[in-house]
């Protein structure tokens, strides 16, 4: 009995567990990627909208565009979702929508990526000095605006990570339910084979000891029933 059960555990059950783990890892990877990409696209779209509004304005000189940009930052209506800031050539924020200097006084990887990228865009995920996980998107301005060279949006990933955590818990619960069902159905199937084989083995052992009047109670119509019938015929 132990031998058949162990072979089932090493074979079918381990394969099922491995497949569930791989599927869970792939699902979580693509879920996290999609959530973060969605946040990044939303931020990029927001900066593109601001730049489009600025291009459609009557401002012509770099100074007037810079003034208009600063006014847009001061009047930014989505302060509860994003922090908008204007960055100079040194990567230092000049103006922020919150009116407070950010924790990182110099823009990081997203700013460097925006300078090096042909599209003029860069993004990064990092933790602030307070330990909060945030995403930053920097877009290089396609026009001259005084000392302003880029626009930067920063948003907290707390809600995003919370949604990912809920999705992970749900998917892990489904995977656990699948494993429990696999174990239950597998053990039921193994026992349906092991028990009759054990009965046949006990009866055959008595026959081997010379008790040829023993017969196996044949109540199966499958291969086990054929085996029992053959042993009874042989006795």
C-alpha positions as semicolon CSV with decimal commas, in nm:
position;residue;x (nm);y (nm);z (nm)
1;X;0,000;0,000;0,000
2;X;0,277;0,241;0,092
3;X;0,462;0,172;-0,230
4;X;0,169;0,263;-0,456
5;X;0,087;0,568;-0,245
6;X;0,447;0,688;-0,249
7;X;0,466;0,645;-0,626
8;X;0,149;0,850;-0,661
9;X;0,288;1,123;-0,432
10;X;0,621;1,134;-0,619
11;X;0,449;1,131;-0,955
12;X;0,103;1,277;-0,996
13;X;0,078;1,486;-0,678
14;X;0,421;1,650;-0,710
15;X;0,353;1,731;-1,074
16;X;0,019;1,888;-0,978
17;X;0,183;2,096;-0,703
18;X;0,460;2,208;-0,939
19;X;0,212;2,308;-1,208
20;X;0,005;2,507;-0,955
21;X;0,316;2,688;-0,830
22;X;0,431;2,772;-1,183
23;X;0,083;2,890;-1,283
24;X;0,059;3,102;-0,966
25;X;0,400;3,259;-1,027
26;X;0,318;3,342;-1,390
27;X;-0,023;3,481;-1,294
28;X;0,121;3,705;-1,022
29;X;0,405;3,823;-1,247
30;X;0,171;3,932;-1,525
31;X;-0,078;4,079;-1,277
32;X;0,190;4,294;-1,112
33;X;0,327;4,395;-1,452
34;X;-0,018;4,493;-1,580
35;X;-0,104;4,692;-1,268
36;X;0,225;4,883;-1,275
37;X;0,212;4,936;-1,651
38;X;-0,141;5,068;-1,615
39;X;-0,028;5,319;-1,354
40;X;0,266;5,424;-1,569
41;X;0,046;5,470;-1,878
42;X;-0,202;5,679;-1,680
43;X;0,079;5,906;-1,561
44;X;0,233;5,935;-1,907
45;X;-0,105;6,021;-2,055
46;X;-0,155;6,291;-1,792
47;X;0,178;6,456;-1,870
48;X;0,106;6,435;-2,244
49;X;-0,225;6,611;-2,186
50;X;-0,053;6,895;-2,001
51;X;0,206;6,934;-2,278
52;X;-0,072;6,936;-2,541
53;X;-0,257;7,207;-2,349
54;X;0,061;7,409;-2,330
55;X;0,123;7,376;-2,705
56;X;-0,230;7,494;-2,771
57;X;-0,183;7,805;-2,558
58;X;-0,085;8,146;-2,688
59;X;0,251;8,138;-2,513
60;X;0,533;8,168;-2,765
61;X;0,855;8,244;-2,579
62;X;1,035;8,012;-2,342
63;X;0,977;8,249;-2,052
64;X;0,602;8,271;-2,114
65;X;0,577;7,894;-2,147
66;X;0,768;7,854;-1,822
67;X;0,529;8,090;-1,646
68;X;0,231;7,901;-1,786
69;X;0,380;7,570;-1,675
70;X;0,430;7,696;-1,322
71;X;0,073;7,818;-1,318
72;X;-0,049;7,476;-1,433
73;X;0,143;7,312;-1,150
74;X;-0,004;7,552;-0,895
75;X;-0,356;7,487;-1,029
76;X;-0,310;7,111;-1,063
77;X;-0,643;6,950;-0,966
78;X;-0,528;6,591;-0,906
79;X;-0,310;6,654;-0,603
80;X;-0,481;6,368;-0,420
81;X;-0,352;6,121;-0,681
82;X;-0,026;6,267;-0,811
83;X;0,245;6,512;-0,725
84;X;0,342;6,719;-1,027
85;X;0,677;6,891;-1,039
86;X;0,895;7,080;-1,284
87;X;1,261;6,978;-1,306
88;X;1,564;7,176;-1,418
89;X;1,869;7,054;-1,610
90;X;2,038;6,935;-1,290
91;X;1,741;6,713;-1,210
92;X;1,631;6,929;-0,918
93;X;1,256;6,997;-0,874
94;X;1,182;7,368;-0,907
95;X;0,808;7,373;-0,835
96;X;0,574;7,108;-0,695
97;X;0,196;7,088;-0,695
98;X;0,193;7,029;-0,318
99;X;0,409;7,333;-0,251
100;X;0,653;7,122;-0,047
101;X;0,999;7,010;-0,144
102;X;0,996;6,636;-0,221
103;X;1,195;6,385;-0,018
104;X;1,429;6,333;-0,312
105;X;1,564;6,680;-0,387
106;X;1,724;6,549;-0,706
107;X;1,527;6,340;-0,961
108;X;1,652;5,984;-0,990
109;X;1,655;5,705;-1,246
110;X;1,339;5,821;-1,421
111;X;1,495;6,161;-1,496
112;X;1,817;6,008;-1,629
113;X;1,620;5,765;-1,843
114;X;1,411;6,051;-1,985
115;X;1,727;6,237;-2,085
116;X;1,876;5,930;-2,254
117;X;1,556;5,801;-2,415
118;X;1,463;5,894;-2,770
119;X;1,100;5,931;-2,660
120;X;1,207;6,155;-2,375
121;X;1,028;5,941;-2,117
122;X;1,151;5,760;-1,810
123;X;0,997;5,589;-1,511
124;X;1,115;5,433;-1,186
125;X;0,975;5,260;-0,878
126;X;1,144;5,333;-0,547
127;X;1,082;5,404;-0,179
128;X;1,087;5,749;-0,028
129;X;1,275;5,845;0,285
130;X;0,954;5,767;0,477
131;X;0,950;5,415;0,335
132;X;0,654;5,471;0,103
133;X;0,665;5,289;-0,230
134;X;0,607;5,528;-0,520
135;X;0,627;5,543;-0,897
136;X;0,779;5,839;-1,078
137;X;0,739;5,926;-1,446
138;X;0,950;6,198;-1,605
139;X;0,882;6,345;-1,950
140;X;1,135;6,569;-2,120
141;X;0,974;6,886;-2,254
142;X;0,983;6,913;-2,635
143;X;1,026;7,290;-2,616
144;X;1,229;7,548;-2,429
145;X;1,072;7,678;-2,109
146;X;1,342;7,877;-1,940
147;X;1,523;7,663;-1,683
148;X;1,253;7,393;-1,695
149;X;1,360;7,088;-1,896
150;X;1,126;6,813;-1,777
151;X;0,795;6,741;-1,609
152;X;0,771;6,477;-1,338
153;X;0,473;6,297;-1,187
154;X;0,497;6,093;-0,867
155;X;0,222;5,875;-0,723
156;X;0,194;5,636;-0,430
157;X;0,169;5,265;-0,507
158;X;-0,003;5,180;-0,179
159;X;-0,346;5,127;-0,336
160;X;-0,196;4,942;-0,631
161;X;-0,002;4,706;-0,404
162;X;-0,314;4,656;-0,192
163;X;-0,510;4,550;-0,500
164;X;-0,228;4,317;-0,603
165;X;-0,223;4,165;-0,254
166;X;-0,598;4,096;-0,266
167;X;-0,556;3,936;-0,608
168;X;-0,265;3,726;-0,479
169;X;-0,466;3,604;-0,178
170;X;-0,758;3,514;-0,405
171;X;-0,538;3,328;-0,654
172;X;-0,355;3,145;-0,374
173;X;-0,689;3,040;-0,228
174;X;-0,796;2,901;-0,564
175;X;-0,462;2,718;-0,601
176;X;-0,497;2,575;-0,250
177;X;-0,851;2,456;-0,327
178;X;-0,725;2,286;-0,643
179;X;-0,449;2,111;-0,448
180;X;-0,691;1,996;-0,176
181;X;-0,927;1,856;-0,439
182;X;-0,635;1,688;-0,617
183;X;-0,518;1,525;-0,293
184;X;-0,868;1,412;-0,201
185;X;-0,950;1,270;-0,545
186;X;-0,604;1,111;-0,575
187;X;-0,624;0,942;-0,237
188;X;-0,974;0,818;-0,317
189;X;-0,847;0,666;-0,642
190;X;-0,539;0,512;-0,478
191;X;-0,746;0,357;-0,201
192;X;-0,988;0,214;-0,456
193;X;-0,691;0,017;-0,591
194;X;-0,493;-0,052;-0,274
195;X;-0,778;-0,193;-0,064
196;X;-0,891;-0,470;-0,305
197;X;-0,531;-0,558;-0,384
198;X;-0,469;-0,594;-0,010
199;X;-0,766;-0,827;0,021
200;X;-0,645;-1,034;-0,274
201;X;-0,294;-1,050;-0,125
202;X;-0,425;-1,177;0,211
203;X;-0,641;-1,447;0,051
204;X;-0,365;-1,553;-0,189
205;X;-0,125;-1,584;0,106
206;X;-0,365;-1,828;0,277
207;X;-0,392;-2,026;-0,047
208;X;-0,014;-2,041;-0,062
209;X;-0,015;-2,194;0,286
210;X;-0,231;-2,481;0,157
211;X;-0,582;-2,359;0,230
212;X;-0,717;-2,413;-0,120
213;X;-1,077;-2,379;-0,008
214;X;-1,027;-2,005;0,029
215;X;-1,186;-1,789;-0,239
216;X;-1,158;-1,418;-0,310
217;X;-1,482;-1,225;-0,284
218;X;-1,502;-1,093;-0,638
219;X;-1,715;-0,778;-0,646
220;X;-1,522;-0,589;-0,911
221;X;-1,583;-0,575;-1,285
222;X;-1,249;-0,428;-1,385
223;X;-0,890;-0,553;-1,403
224;X;-0,894;-0,622;-1,028
225;X;-1,203;-0,842;-1,078
226;X;-1,027;-1,032;-1,356
227;X;-0,725;-1,088;-1,128
228;X;-0,947;-1,215;-0,848
229;X;-1,130;-1,447;-1,085
230;X;-0,805;-1,586;-1,222
231;X;-0,670;-1,659;-0,874
232;X;-0,998;-1,827;-0,774
233;X;-0,985;-2,038;-1,093
234;X;-0,623;-2,130;-1,023
235;X;-0,713;-2,242;-0,668
